[in-house]
């Protein structure tokens, strides 16, 4: 009889256990990944530099499993931070702009593969919660004040607050202007500084900003040491690899040798009208962009989208040659002499670190670094 009773209540017991919420407020933020996530949810793992560039991110979408000290977080996006030596120090994090490379992980082997790829830990050290509504923001703030006091005003945002909970080795950052609550285990972080896009640089006391950023990027790949450099040839009319500005189509580019796995197709949308303003191909790793004017009738028609410019932001990251004998690293004055010799008209350059070469159809801009050496170029 007792056996039957136990069997009768066991499914109910298991059901209750499966519905228990994970209280993010109670985490020490050193838990193994498998303890705070479930493959029944949609899990995405990888890079999202706007969210936070210096760690691996595990996103949980629209889960019903999480709460914050009794506040239900059902449907909110939950993002766990995982230490990754590669992302913490590699060049992808310092190139600027946004870069997203998230991959769905459905099994333990998927997760293990991603962790290995990014040389990442198997445990978390932080969590970021998307706060979609004003009601949720208010509830979270009330709970934080009850637990930790009023907090310190973040001088970089209008309504942000932060707490340094030394007894728990935690930083708590409330960033309602960017719809975020961020909680970090700071055991292996700087105790005086913290930076991300949504909070700016926070000084917890005695922060040395230059030293802090240098430490974050201490192993960053030097531009000249990037791998798989693309080979680029600029002809006398400033076209790149036989891609003719104003003539070559997007379809022709995608089928050309210039296209590679490093290029990511990006679309710029007009937020008011929803129309496509521009399409560009972004190679973040090598700092090369190609821009396309879109078809007015059908922006996804690659046969009608025409290349109308390009940018090579750092000549050290590519193998580049010029038909007009320009070379990366040429002194500013040497470039002027070469242009004069070639009878190429350029814009006056007094007190500038760039040279503009204007034609009837486009403008080429040659950029020079702080030592006035040729370092990049832009053509539109």
Steps between C-alpha positions, in 0.01 A plus 500: 500500500782736589668412174187591304469828687861591419449421133187710502671810635833463315378657172359792697830541686701495177256748342544740790878472482496568123295816555727646768641837397871573497539806723764717336529711814615194694769384260863526602578538129757225493251224419563244226315589181287185507362598842358833383378407151293234329519372144119502486530879473636676193866560585736712291871515571769720352602862448292817521736792539236767560363303795847434639814438295737347753328169581311213346123542527231237550158642414179339621197616303145522638559252780256439785774378736634816659409743776667773703426470872134416435458717188403283204727553197297285262558605139794730580827444319759362741868524404770320695863611479772235472869574525680450168869575471469539123217754508641682799821586322464438126477765231131443424411691816685818411401565140195710585148468368272206557583139441262211564586135461251292698439131442214292634612231742262207540712231664781459749738423214399827325578689818832325550600577141428871545685520830801334343487732199515810719733356766224567751421388853223249573345729762344845496624817669218743417142544386328773302120530510301686238237720667234553236233691695489799733314287753780243508763772530316651798457161669866411456615839630276473807639155574861617457450793737337271758790254484803725452405860576459800270806433285736746334398719207669404174632834366507367144124440466179681590350242734766238561607378843762258623594304811835353603406212732843413637372232739367304200770596246230649279452805283133580434423747221147625445486657152133580424595740220624194312245252643758301694574358841857368519644296786864390499719286720805725520738242649709500183415852384649838577382615844529868409375532138223369280401590145233400254300687236187521716669639810811675379810496721416464868757587763447292815785688666855549378434403137792549261316509168806467275641208697159330513444517123859397431450193719182407314688512171842381612503205260309667217616397155716764335350622171800380301467153655139423400460173313366424149561852372301568183694600189377831361608684187402861442513597133582844361129593515482396866289189433565205729576150361327572168180595682402812306340767716170605347479188284569171679188339649459337838447166328831536314678579824356198682631274222841668484822381671490813716200370693594276793370350823615813680239721331162542666210654307348793691188702422439859605128565553325836522335488843216729389399341172639149534667527161851374430747789475815307429654156492859444594733207551701524818826317565551596863812295555692664214325839525368502142151613393337499156195721443213448257227731376173309518243443231208738551250245379630193684792536746559124515564480127876447499512551125392864544693599812816680386827549686545868579798502732731324740706558812834347597546635850837346584741420218705279734219243510500433125750418228448802278661631182435815296546544128602861564785385730350614829611284792379456859713701739611767252568837656240772443744715301605202286137437407456863399809482277372179337158652432664808349717277281192308382316829444221390732308795635440496873320717752705749707630322806626772735487384865327172404598135536326396181506572127185522289508415130177608333373387162170563325356177642661437839748612766802301613627579848850392603539490878820541702574390856644706785846471344361624167554164330247369245277271705159465333271610222135559421323538167140608445 
